[in-house]
Amino acid sequence: MSHLDTGAGSHDVTAREPIARATSAPLSPDASSKPVGIRDVAKLAGVSVASASLALNNQPGVSDATRRRIAASAEELGYRANPQAQALRSGRTTIYGFVVRNLANPFFLDVMSGAEQVASESGATLLVLDSQYSTDREAEHIRKMAAQRFAGLAIAPVGAGGSIRLWQQLRPGAPVVALNASVRNMTGVSLVTPDNAAAVALPMRRVAQLGHSSVAFISAPRGLMADSDRLSHFRRLASQLGLRGQVLYSRLTMTDVGRAAGQLLSGPAPTTSVITNSDYTAHAIYKTARQLSLRIGPEVSVIGHDDLSTSELLDPPLATIRVDRLEMGRALMARLLDEAPSDDFVAPVELIERPSLQPPETNVSHRVYLHR
């Protein structure tokens, strides 16, 4: 579903480290169906279950010699503690949730990899869930994580952050970090985001320098938009630079963006340049342009965002905004673990020019509009 808004000045158009489900390794190959429990460790070490529990949870109350004997017994049996059971008993856990809005977008996979690096170094577990741009699905994820007493939440939210408020109500005091979101009027939230002002200004100014008079901007629908500051920057710059701006509101899936781009590029006065929210959605612009027999670059310039490893392999290679996605993930997890300042992390960005960004052709009368 898409919407092309034309206003004044500017026109608007898996968990990689899952929660452990088993509490332990088997006692022996013949007893593989029976997991090792703390009672088995206590029996082998010749101590009480209470003493084994204290030792295995690094609590005082047992001698060093007994602690070493219990640890050796646990190692021999292949015992592994169940973190969920520990959380229920103690109210503490090292499991953190990360809810993203579209796991099909490789951007989130790279951020997740950076976050997992820090989580692994700290002995924490990160569970990643996909809201699929559904506020209901997102809220359900939050409720389940809160019920299981997750230690903290990272989230690339859908919309204005209602699920963040839900988390704060259900898990007061537990940390929360928002990714790629301009959360307003909300306290106790750390932000991890690209420099959105520069990420919009760099391609906008370059488009104007190359002689374009029109530019389109891809955005999520208003009700699903999390980074509304990008849209504000676009409108302001379109006015300053004298560009005919169009904002294309669309659900940010390949299918929806492609359908919306068909309307955008096949009208009576089609734009000559498009700024997308991601390299992922830029692929949909490429596909639609080819269906319309439009040449990317000379007839319609396309600028992505993220600089995915595959972007320079497109034909033509995609001009894009480069941002360190792994570093964003590391910053996100460090803030969840309280290993970094609680202030916001703003990642620097860089415009990478490639042949998808070119001066507009002066004669475009030969365009073939297949989608009229």
C-alpha positions as CSV (number, residue, x, y, z in Angstrom):
1,M,0.0,0.0,0.0
2,S,1.5,3.4,-1.0
3,H,0.5,7.0,-1.0
4,L,1.9,10.0,-2.9
5,D,1.5,13.2,-1.0
6,T,2.0,16.5,-2.9
7,G,2.3,19.4,-0.5
8,A,3.7,22.9,-0.9
9,G,7.5,23.3,-1.2
10,S,8.0,19.5,-1.2
11,H,5.6,16.9,-2.5
12,D,5.0,13.9,-0.4
13,V,4.8,10.3,-2.1
14,T,16.8,-15.6,13.9
15,A,18.4,-15.7,16.8
16,R,22.0,-16.5,16.1
17,E,22.5,-17.4,19.7
18,P,19.1,-18.8,20.8
19,I,18.1,-19.3,24.4
20,A,19.2,-22.7,25.6
21,R,16.3,-25.0,25.8
22,A,18.1,-27.9,27.4
23,T,19.5,-27.6,30.9
24,S,22.5,-29.9,30.3
25,A,24.3,-32.5,28.4
26,P,23.4,-36.2,28.8
27,L,24.9,-38.3,31.5
28,S,26.0,-40.9,29.0
29,P,25.3,-42.0,25.5
30,D,22.9,-44.6,26.9
31,A,21.0,-41.9,28.8
32,S,20.8,-39.3,26.2
33,S,17.1,-38.6,26.8
34,K,17.7,-37.6,30.4
35,P,19.4,-34.2,31.0
36,V,21.9,-33.7,33.7
37,G,20.5,-31.8,36.6
38,I,22.0,-30.1,39.6
39,R,21.1,-33.1,41.8
40,D,23.4,-35.3,39.6
41,V,26.2,-32.8,40.1
42,A,25.7,-32.7,43.9
43,K,25.5,-36.5,44.1
44,L,28.8,-37.0,42.2
45,A,30.5,-34.3,44.2
46,G,29.2,-35.7,47.5
47,V,27.5,-32.5,48.6
48,S,24.0,-31.2,49.2
49,V,22.0,-29.7,46.4
50,A,22.1,-26.4,48.2
51,S,25.9,-26.4,48.2
52,A,26.1,-27.3,44.6
53,S,23.7,-24.5,43.7
54,L,25.8,-21.9,45.7
55,A,29.0,-23.0,44.0
56,L,27.6,-23.1,40.4
57,N,26.0,-19.7,40.8
58,N,29.2,-18.2,42.2
59,Q,27.6,-17.5,45.6
60,P,29.4,-17.5,49.0
61,G,28.8,-20.3,51.5
62,V,31.1,-23.1,50.3
63,S,34.8,-23.6,50.7
64,D,37.2,-23.2,47.8
65,A,38.0,-26.9,47.8
66,T,34.4,-27.9,47.7
67,R,33.7,-25.3,45.0
68,R,36.5,-26.8,42.9
69,R,35.1,-30.3,43.4
70,I,31.6,-29.3,42.4
71,A,32.9,-27.5,39.3
72,A,34.9,-30.6,38.3
73,S,31.8,-32.8,38.8
74,A,29.7,-30.4,36.6
75,E,32.4,-30.5,33.9
76,E,32.6,-34.2,34.0
77,L,28.9,-34.6,33.6
78,G,28.6,-31.9,31.0
79,Y,26.1,-29.9,33.2
80,R,24.9,-26.6,31.8
81,A,22.7,-24.2,33.9
82,N,19.3,-23.3,32.5
83,P,19.3,-19.5,32.3
84,Q,15.5,-19.2,32.3
85,A,15.2,-21.3,35.5
86,Q,17.9,-19.1,37.1
87,A,16.0,-16.0,36.1
88,L,12.8,-17.2,37.6
89,R,14.6,-18.1,40.9
90,S,16.7,-14.9,41.2
91,G,14.8,-12.3,39.2
92,R,18.0,-11.8,37.2
93,T,18.9,-12.9,33.7
94,T,21.6,-12.4,31.0
95,I,19.1,-12.8,28.1
96,Y,18.4,-9.6,26.1
97,G,15.8,-9.1,23.4
98,F,16.3,-7.4,20.0
99,V,13.2,-6.7,18.0
100,V,13.6,-5.5,14.4
101,R,11.0,-4.4,12.0
102,N,12.2,-6.3,8.9
103,L,14.7,-9.1,9.3
104,A,14.8,-9.5,5.5
105,N,16.8,-6.3,5.3
106,P,20.5,-7.1,5.5
107,F,21.1,-3.9,7.4
108,F,19.6,-5.5,10.5
109,L,21.7,-8.7,10.1
110,D,24.9,-6.7,10.2
111,V,23.7,-4.7,13.3
112,M,22.8,-8.0,14.9
113,S,26.3,-9.4,14.2
114,G,27.9,-6.4,15.9
115,A,25.6,-6.7,18.9
116,E,26.3,-10.4,19.2
117,Q,30.1,-9.7,19.4
118,V,29.7,-7.6,22.5
119,A,27.0,-10.0,24.0
120,S,29.3,-13.0,23.5
121,E,32.3,-11.2,25.1
122,S,30.1,-10.4,28.1
123,G,28.5,-13.9,28.5
124,A,25.1,-12.6,27.5
125,T,22.6,-14.1,25.1
126,L,20.8,-12.0,22.4
127,L,17.4,-13.2,21.1
128,V,16.4,-11.6,17.8
129,L,12.7,-11.4,16.8
130,D,11.1,-9.9,13.7
131,S,7.9,-7.7,14.0
132,Q,7.4,-7.7,10.2
133,Y,6.2,-4.1,10.4
134,S,3.3,-5.1,12.6
135,T,2.6,-3.1,15.7
136,D,0.5,-6.0,17.1
137,R,3.3,-8.5,16.5
138,E,5.8,-6.2,18.0
139,A,3.7,-5.7,21.2
140,E,3.3,-9.5,21.5
141,H,7.1,-9.9,21.4
142,I,7.5,-7.3,24.1
143,R,4.9,-9.0,26.4
144,K,6.6,-12.4,26.1
145,M,10.1,-11.0,26.8
146,A,8.8,-9.1,29.8
147,A,7.1,-12.1,31.1
148,Q,10.4,-14.1,30.9
149,R,12.2,-11.2,32.6
150,F,14.6,-10.4,29.8
151,A,17.4,-8.2,31.1
152,G,16.9,-5.5,28.5
153,L,15.5,-4.6,25.1
154,A,16.9,-3.3,21.9
155,I,14.3,-2.4,19.3
156,A,14.0,-0.9,15.8
157,P,10.4,0.1,16.5
158,V,7.4,0.3,14.2
159,G,5.9,3.8,14.4
160,A,6.4,6.3,17.2
161,G,7.5,3.9,19.9
162,G,4.4,2.6,21.6
163,S,6.1,-0.8,22.3
164,I,8.9,1.0,24.1
165,R,6.4,2.5,26.5
166,L,4.9,-1.0,26.9
167,W,8.3,-2.4,27.8
168,Q,8.9,0.4,30.3
169,Q,5.5,-0.4,31.9
170,L,6.1,-4.1,32.1
171,R,9.8,-4.0,33.0
172,P,10.4,-0.7,34.8
173,G,14.0,0.0,35.2
174,A,15.2,-2.5,32.6
175,P,17.3,-0.8,29.9
176,V,16.0,-0.1,26.5
177,V,17.8,1.1,23.3
178,A,16.0,2.3,20.2
179,L,17.7,1.7,16.8
180,N,17.0,3.9,13.8
181,A,14.2,5.8,15.6
182,S,13.6,9.4,16.5
183,V,11.8,8.7,19.8
184,R,10.2,11.9,21.2
185,N,8.9,12.8,24.7
186,M,10.3,9.6,26.1
187,T,12.8,9.3,29.0
188,G,15.1,6.4,29.8
189,V,15.8,5.4,26.2
190,S,19.2,5.4,24.6
191,L,19.2,6.0,20.8
192,V,21.6,4.4,18.2
193,T,21.1,5.9,14.8
194,P,23.0,7.2,11.8
195,D,23.5,10.9,11.4
196,N,20.2,11.4,9.7
197,A,20.7,15.1,9.0
198,A,23.9,14.3,7.0
199,A,22.4,11.2,5.5
200,V,19.7,13.3,3.8
201,A,21.7,16.4,3.1
202,L,24.6,14.7,1.3
203,P,22.6,13.1,-1.5
204,M,20.2,16.1,-1.7
205,R,22.9,18.6,-2.2
206,R,24.7,16.3,-4.7
207,V,21.5,15.8,-6.7
208,A,21.1,19.6,-6.9
209,Q,24.7,20.1,-8.0
210,L,24.2,17.6,-10.8
211,G,21.4,19.6,-12.2
212,H,18.3,17.7,-11.1
213,S,15.2,19.7,-10.5
214,S,13.1,17.0,-8.9
215,V,13.8,14.3,-6.3
216,A,11.6,11.7,-4.6
217,F,12.0,10.3,-1.1
218,I,10.9,6.9,0.0
219,S,9.3,6.7,3.5
220,A,7.3,4.4,5.6
221,P,3.6,5.4,6.0
222,R,3.0,7.9,8.7
223,G,1.6,5.4,11.2
224,L,4.6,3.1,10.7
225,M,7.3,5.7,10.5
226,A,10.0,5.5,13.2
227,D,12.6,8.1,11.9
228,S,10.4,11.1,11.1
229,D,13.4,13.4,11.4
230,R,14.6,12.1,8.0
231,L,11.4,13.3,6.4
232,S,11.7,16.7,8.1
233,H,15.3,17.1,6.8
234,F,14.1,16.2,3.3
235,R,11.3,18.8,3.2
236,R,13.5,21.5,4.5
237,L,16.3,20.8,2.0
238,A,14.0,20.5,-0.9
239,S,12.8,24.0,-0.2
240,Q,16.3,25.4,0.4
241,L,17.7,23.9,-2.8
242,G,14.8,24.7,-5.0
243,L,14.0,21.1,-5.8
244,R,10.6,19.7,-6.6
245,G,10.3,17.2,-3.8
246,Q,8.0,14.2,-3.7
247,V,7.5,11.9,-0.7
248,L,6.4,8.4,-1.5
249,Y,4.8,6.7,1.4
250,S,5.0,2.9,1.2
251,R,5.3,-0.1,3.3
252,L,9.0,-0.9,3.1
253,T,8.8,-4.3,1.5
254,M,10.2,-5.0,-2.0
255,T,6.7,-5.7,-3.4
256,D,5.1,-2.5,-2.0
257,V,8.0,-0.2,-2.8
258,G,8.1,-1.6,-6.4
259,R,4.4,-1.0,-6.8
260,A,4.7,2.5,-5.5
261,A,7.7,3.2,-7.7
262,G,5.7,2.3,-10.7
263,Q,3.3,5.1,-10.0
264,L,6.1,7.5,-9.2
265,L,8.1,6.9,-12.4
266,S,5.4,6.5,-14.9
267,G,3.4,9.6,-14.4
268,P,3.2,12.7,-16.7
269,A,6.0,14.5,-14.9
270,P,8.2,11.7,-13.3
271,T,11.0,12.5,-11.0
272,T,14.6,12.2,-12.2
273,S,16.1,11.1,-8.9
274,V,15.1,8.9,-6.0
275,I,16.5,8.8,-2.4
276,T,15.6,5.5,-0.7
277,N,15.7,4.6,3.0
278,S,17.9,1.6,2.4
279,D,19.9,-0.3,-0.3
280,Y,17.4,-3.0,0.2
281,T,14.5,-0.9,-1.1
282,A,16.7,0.6,-3.8
283,H,16.6,-2.9,-5.4
284,A,12.9,-2.4,-5.9
285,I,13.4,0.9,-7.7
286,Y,15.9,-0.8,-10.0
287,K,13.5,-3.6,-10.8
288,T,10.6,-1.1,-11.5
289,A,12.8,1.1,-13.7
290,R,13.8,-1.8,-15.9
291,Q,10.1,-2.8,-16.3
292,L,9.5,0.8,-17.5
293,S,12.6,0.6,-19.8
294,L,14.2,3.4,-17.8
295,R,18.0,3.5,-17.5
296,I,19.3,3.8,-14.0
297,G,21.6,6.8,-13.8
298,P,20.9,8.8,-17.0
299,E,17.1,8.7,-16.8
300,V,16.5,8.2,-13.1
301,S,19.2,8.5,-10.5
302,V,18.9,6.3,-7.4
303,I,20.7,6.7,-4.0
304,G,20.5,4.0,-1.4
305,H,21.4,4.0,2.3
306,D,23.7,1.5,4.2
307,D,26.3,0.5,1.5
308,L,25.6,-3.2,1.6
309,S,28.4,-5.4,0.2
310,T,26.2,-6.3,-2.8
311,S,25.4,-2.7,-3.7
312,E,28.4,-2.1,-5.9
313,L,27.6,-5.3,-7.8
314,L,24.3,-4.0,-9.1
315,D,24.1,-2.8,-12.7
316,P,24.9,0.0,-12.5
317,P,26.6,0.1,-9.1
318,L,24.4,1.8,-6.5
319,A,25.4,5.2,-5.1
320,T,24.6,5.0,-1.4
321,I,25.2,6.3,2.1
322,R,27.9,4.4,4.0
323,V,27.5,3.7,7.7
324,D,29.3,1.3,10.0
325,R,26.5,-1.2,10.8
326,L,28.7,-3.4,12.9
327,E,29.7,-0.5,15.1
328,M,26.1,0.5,15.5
329,G,25.4,-3.0,16.8
330,R,28.3,-2.9,19.2
331,A,27.2,0.5,20.5
332,L,23.6,-0.8,20.9
333,M,24.7,-3.9,23.0
334,A,27.2,-1.9,25.1
335,R,24.4,0.4,26.1
336,L,22.1,-2.5,27.0
337,L,24.9,-4.0,29.2
338,D,25.7,-0.6,30.7
339,E,29.3,-0.8,29.4
340,A,29.0,2.5,27.5
341,P,27.7,6.0,28.3
342,S,23.9,6.1,28.3
343,D,23.9,9.0,25.9
344,D,22.9,8.5,22.2
345,F,25.2,7.0,19.6
346,V,25.1,8.9,16.3
347,A,27.1,7.0,13.6
348,P,28.9,9.1,11.0
349,V,27.9,8.7,7.4
350,E,29.5,9.1,4.0
351,L,28.1,9.5,0.5
352,I,29.6,6.9,-1.9
353,E,29.2,8.0,-5.4
354,R,28.6,5.3,-8.1
355,P,27.1,5.3,-11.6
356,S,23.5,5.1,-10.4
357,L,23.8,8.9,-9.6
358,Q,24.3,11.0,-12.7
359,P,23.3,14.3,-14.2
360,P,19.8,14.1,-15.7
361,E,19.4,13.7,-19.4
362,T,18.0,16.8,-21.0
363,N,15.9,14.8,-23.5
364,V,13.6,12.3,-21.8
365,S,10.9,12.2,-24.4
366,H,11.8,8.7,-25.5
367,R,10.7,7.2,-22.1
368,V,8.4,4.3,-22.5
369,Y,5.6,4.2,-19.8
370,L,4.5,0.6,-19.5
371,H,2.4,1.2,-16.4
372,R,0.2,4.0,-17.5
